[in-house]
Amino acid sequence: MKRQSIVVAALSLGVLALIGTGCQKLKARDHLNKGVSSFKNGKYQDAIDHFQAAVQLDPSYPTARLYLATAYMNQYIPGAQSEENLRMSKAAMENFLKVLEQEPNNTVALASLASLHYSEAQGIVDLDAKLRKLDEAKEWYQKLASADPQNKEAYYSLGVIVWAKWYPALMAERAKLGMKPEEPGPLKDKKVRDELKAKYGTLIEEGIRNLEKALEIDQEYDDAMAYLNLLIRERADLADSPEQYKKEVEIADNWVSKALETKKIKAARAANAPAGAR
């Protein structure tokens, strides 16, 4: 009889614990819903407070953590270096990382971390620090592409990062050689061309491949066409002859034309779409 009493007591405690856990989860979801409502109404601090409460009530609730990170990210201003702004970025990153601890392939968290690192790079003046931050963004976009091979933005962004690293280096060498930005190439000094090829050649080709991959996924991705034009046009500066330079520029010009034509087609399609579908 005594043993039965012990078992009954233990079971009762277990039931109470389950009920308590269930109540916690219900409260967490209530805070999540209130946070989403506040977020939609632009009350971001209220939203953060509710999302934090939801996470505290149910730490195993990745959706709440994801909304909390997104709320922090939404208040981050790309390029601004104030202490408060950087705090928002750090809080967003920390919470996106916690989401990934539970869901390693969460594409929203991966894309957001990549975007945050890229945005932070835009506000960094020191070139070496900026390049390191771009490399971090690149790593996250690669993880995103691995988790979602059909994510065109991941491949596009990888191409943009290559351009962001290559273009300043090219312009610096042009300036040293006394060449204006609009002056036709190739670069006048063969030694400089060879040095740039050795340092950036593989990187440029990688960027071009990623932009081409984005276009395989979306053949009307005009932004990818625009950056493909830039990388090919600037690669032309490394050509060994004016003739080769001219051929590269012609390829780049074709991408410009295709991008403009695609924009026109998409604009016309949008204009002719039913009002509800725009």
C-alpha positions as CSV (number, residue, x, y, z in Angstrom):
1,M,0.0,0.0,0.0
2,K,2.8,2.3,0.9
3,R,4.5,1.6,-2.4
4,Q,1.3,2.3,-4.3
5,S,1.1,5.7,-2.5
6,I,4.6,6.5,-3.5
7,V,3.9,5.6,-7.2
8,V,0.6,7.6,-7.2
9,A,2.5,10.6,-5.7
10,A,5.2,10.3,-8.3
11,L,2.8,10.1,-11.1
12,S,0.9,13.1,-9.8
13,L,4.1,15.1,-9.7
14,G,4.8,14.0,-13.3
15,V,1.4,15.1,-14.4
16,L,1.7,18.4,-12.7
17,A,5.1,18.9,-14.4
18,L,3.6,18.2,-17.8
19,I,0.7,20.5,-17.1
20,G,3.2,23.2,-16.0
21,T,5.3,22.7,-19.2
22,G,2.2,22.9,-21.3
23,C,1.2,26.1,-19.7
24,Q,4.7,27.5,-20.3
25,K,4.4,26.6,-24.0
26,L,1.0,28.2,-24.3
27,K,2.2,31.4,-22.6
28,A,5.2,31.4,-24.9
29,R,3.0,31.2,-28.0
30,D,0.8,34.0,-26.6
31,H,3.8,36.2,-26.3
32,L,4.9,35.3,-29.8
33,N,1.6,36.3,-31.2
34,K,1.6,39.6,-29.3
35,G,5.2,40.2,-30.5
36,V,4.3,39.6,-34.1
37,S,1.4,42.0,-33.8
38,S,3.7,44.7,-32.3
39,F,6.3,44.0,-35.0
40,K,3.8,44.5,-37.8
41,N,2.7,47.8,-36.2
42,G,6.3,49.1,-36.0
43,K,6.5,48.8,-32.2
44,Y,9.9,47.0,-32.3
45,Q,10.9,47.3,-28.6
46,D,7.5,45.9,-27.5
47,A,8.0,43.1,-30.0
48,I,11.4,42.4,-28.6
49,D,10.0,42.3,-25.1
50,H,7.4,39.7,-26.1
51,F,9.8,37.6,-28.1
52,Q,12.3,37.6,-25.2
53,A,9.5,36.5,-22.9
54,A,8.5,33.7,-25.3
55,V,12.1,32.5,-25.4
56,Q,12.4,32.5,-21.6
57,L,9.2,30.5,-21.2
58,D,10.2,28.0,-23.9
59,P,13.9,28.0,-24.8
60,S,13.3,25.1,-27.2
61,Y,11.0,27.3,-29.4
62,P,13.2,28.2,-32.4
63,T,10.4,30.2,-34.0
64,A,10.4,32.7,-31.1
65,R,14.1,32.9,-31.2
66,L,14.0,33.6,-34.9
67,Y,11.5,36.4,-34.5
68,L,13.6,37.9,-31.7
69,A,16.7,37.9,-33.9
70,T,14.8,39.4,-36.8
71,A,13.4,42.2,-34.6
72,Y,16.9,43.1,-33.5
73,M,18.1,43.0,-37.1
74,N,15.3,45.2,-38.3
75,Q,16.5,48.0,-36.0
76,Y,20.1,47.7,-37.3
77,I,21.1,50.5,-39.7
78,P,23.7,49.2,-42.2
79,G,26.9,51.2,-42.1
80,A,26.1,53.1,-38.9
81,Q,28.8,52.7,-36.3
82,S,27.1,53.9,-33.1
83,E,27.3,51.7,-30.0
84,E,23.6,51.1,-30.0
85,N,23.5,50.2,-33.6
86,L,26.3,47.7,-33.2
87,R,24.6,46.3,-30.1
88,M,21.5,45.5,-32.3
89,S,23.7,43.7,-34.8
90,K,25.4,41.7,-32.1
91,A,22.1,40.7,-30.5
92,A,20.7,39.7,-33.8
93,M,23.7,37.6,-34.6
94,E,23.7,35.9,-31.2
95,N,20.1,34.9,-31.6
96,F,20.4,33.7,-35.2
97,L,23.3,31.5,-34.1
98,K,21.2,30.0,-31.3
99,V,18.5,29.2,-33.9
100,L,21.1,27.4,-35.9
101,E,22.1,25.3,-32.8
102,Q,18.6,23.8,-33.0
103,E,18.1,24.0,-36.7
104,P,21.5,24.0,-38.5
105,N,20.0,24.4,-42.0
106,N,17.5,27.2,-41.1
107,T,17.8,29.2,-44.3
108,V,16.3,32.4,-42.8
109,A,19.0,32.4,-40.0
110,L,21.8,31.6,-42.5
111,A,20.7,34.4,-45.0
112,S,20.3,36.9,-42.2
113,L,23.7,36.2,-40.7
114,A,25.2,36.5,-44.2
115,S,23.4,39.8,-44.8
116,L,24.4,41.2,-41.4
117,H,28.1,40.5,-42.0
118,Y,27.9,42.1,-45.5
119,S,26.1,45.1,-44.1
120,E,28.7,45.5,-41.3
121,A,31.4,45.5,-43.9
122,Q,30.0,48.5,-45.6
123,G,30.6,50.7,-42.5
124,I,34.2,49.6,-42.0
125,V,36.8,52.2,-43.2
126,D,39.9,50.1,-42.6
127,L,40.4,48.1,-45.8
128,D,41.9,44.9,-44.1
129,A,39.1,44.8,-41.6
130,K,36.5,45.3,-44.3
131,L,37.9,42.5,-46.3
132,R,37.9,40.2,-43.3
133,K,34.2,41.0,-42.7
134,L,33.4,40.3,-46.4
135,D,35.1,37.0,-46.0
136,E,32.9,36.2,-43.1
137,A,29.8,37.2,-45.2
138,K,31.1,34.9,-47.9
139,E,31.3,31.9,-45.6
140,W,27.7,32.4,-44.5
141,Y,26.5,32.8,-48.1
142,Q,28.3,29.6,-48.9
143,K,26.5,27.8,-46.0
144,L,23.2,29.2,-47.3
145,A,24.0,27.9,-50.8
146,S,24.8,24.5,-49.4
147,A,21.6,24.4,-47.3
148,D,19.5,25.6,-50.3
149,P,21.2,25.0,-53.6
150,Q,18.4,26.8,-55.5
151,N,18.8,30.0,-53.5
152,K,19.7,32.5,-56.3
153,E,20.4,35.3,-53.8
154,A,23.2,33.3,-52.2
155,Y,25.0,32.9,-55.5
156,Y,24.3,36.4,-56.5
157,S,25.7,37.7,-53.2
158,L,28.8,35.6,-53.6
159,G,29.4,37.3,-56.9
160,V,28.8,40.8,-55.4
161,I,31.3,40.1,-52.7
162,V,34.0,39.2,-55.3
163,W,33.3,42.5,-57.0
164,A,33.5,44.4,-53.7
165,K,36.9,43.0,-53.0
166,W,38.3,43.3,-56.6
167,Y,37.0,46.7,-57.7
168,P,38.9,48.8,-55.2
169,A,42.1,47.0,-55.9
170,L,41.7,47.6,-59.6
171,M,40.9,51.2,-59.2
172,A,43.9,51.7,-57.0
173,E,46.2,50.3,-59.6
174,R,44.6,52.4,-62.4
175,A,45.2,55.5,-60.3
176,K,48.9,54.5,-59.7
177,L,49.3,54.1,-63.5
178,G,47.7,57.5,-64.2
179,M,44.6,55.9,-65.8
180,K,41.2,57.6,-65.4
181,P,38.3,55.3,-64.4
182,E,36.7,55.8,-67.9
183,E,39.9,55.3,-69.8
184,P,40.0,52.1,-71.9
185,G,42.3,49.3,-70.9
186,P,44.0,47.0,-70.6
187,L,46.3,48.2,-67.7
188,K,49.4,49.7,-69.2
189,D,51.9,47.8,-67.1
190,K,52.3,44.1,-67.8
191,K,53.9,43.5,-64.5
192,V,50.9,45.0,-62.7
193,R,48.5,43.0,-64.8
194,D,50.4,39.7,-63.9
195,E,50.4,40.6,-60.2
196,L,46.7,41.3,-60.2
197,K,46.0,38.1,-62.2
198,A,47.9,36.1,-59.7
199,K,46.1,37.6,-56.7
200,Y,42.6,38.1,-58.1
201,G,42.2,35.9,-61.2
202,T,40.8,32.8,-59.5
203,L,38.6,35.0,-57.3
204,I,37.1,36.8,-60.4
205,E,36.4,33.5,-62.1
206,E,34.7,32.3,-59.0
207,G,32.5,35.4,-58.9
208,I,31.5,34.9,-62.5
209,R,30.6,31.3,-61.9
210,N,28.4,32.2,-59.0
211,L,26.6,34.9,-61.0
212,E,26.1,32.4,-63.8
213,K,24.7,29.9,-61.3
214,A,22.2,32.5,-60.1
215,L,21.2,33.0,-63.7
216,E,20.7,29.3,-64.2
217,I,18.2,29.4,-61.3
218,D,16.5,32.5,-62.6
219,Q,17.1,33.4,-66.2
220,E,15.5,36.9,-65.7
221,Y,17.8,37.8,-62.7
222,D,18.8,41.2,-64.1
223,D,20.8,42.2,-61.0
224,A,23.0,39.2,-61.6
225,M,23.4,40.2,-65.2
226,A,24.5,43.7,-64.1
227,Y,27.2,42.4,-61.9
228,L,28.3,39.8,-64.4
229,N,28.8,42.8,-66.8
230,L,30.9,44.5,-64.1
231,L,33.2,41.5,-63.4
232,I,33.8,40.8,-67.1
233,R,34.3,44.4,-68.0
234,E,36.8,44.9,-65.2
235,R,38.5,41.5,-65.9
236,A,39.2,43.0,-69.4
237,D,41.8,45.3,-67.7
238,L,43.9,42.2,-67.2
239,A,43.8,41.3,-70.9
240,D,47.2,40.8,-72.7
241,S,46.2,42.8,-75.7
242,P,43.8,45.6,-76.8
243,E,42.0,43.1,-79.0
244,Q,41.4,40.7,-76.1
245,Y,40.3,43.7,-74.0
246,K,37.8,44.7,-76.7
247,K,36.3,41.2,-76.9
248,E,35.8,41.2,-73.1
249,V,34.1,44.6,-73.2
250,E,31.8,43.4,-76.0
251,I,30.7,40.4,-73.8
252,A,30.1,42.8,-70.9
253,D,28.1,45.2,-73.2
254,N,25.9,42.2,-74.2
255,W,25.1,41.6,-70.6
256,V,24.2,45.2,-70.1
257,S,21.8,45.1,-73.1
258,K,20.3,41.8,-71.8
259,A,19.8,43.3,-68.3
260,L,18.1,46.4,-69.7
261,E,15.9,44.3,-72.0
262,T,14.9,42.0,-69.1
263,K,14.0,45.0,-67.0
264,K,11.7,46.2,-69.7
265,I,10.1,42.8,-70.1
266,K,9.5,42.5,-66.4
267,A,8.1,46.1,-66.1
268,A,5.7,45.4,-69.0
269,R,4.6,42.2,-67.4
270,A,4.0,43.9,-64.1
271,A,2.0,46.7,-65.8
272,N,-0.2,44.3,-67.6
273,A,-0.8,42.0,-64.6
274,P,-4.2,42.1,-62.9
275,A,-4.3,44.7,-60.0
276,G,-4.4,41.9,-57.4
277,A,-1.4,40.2,-58.7
278,R,0.9,43.2,-58.7
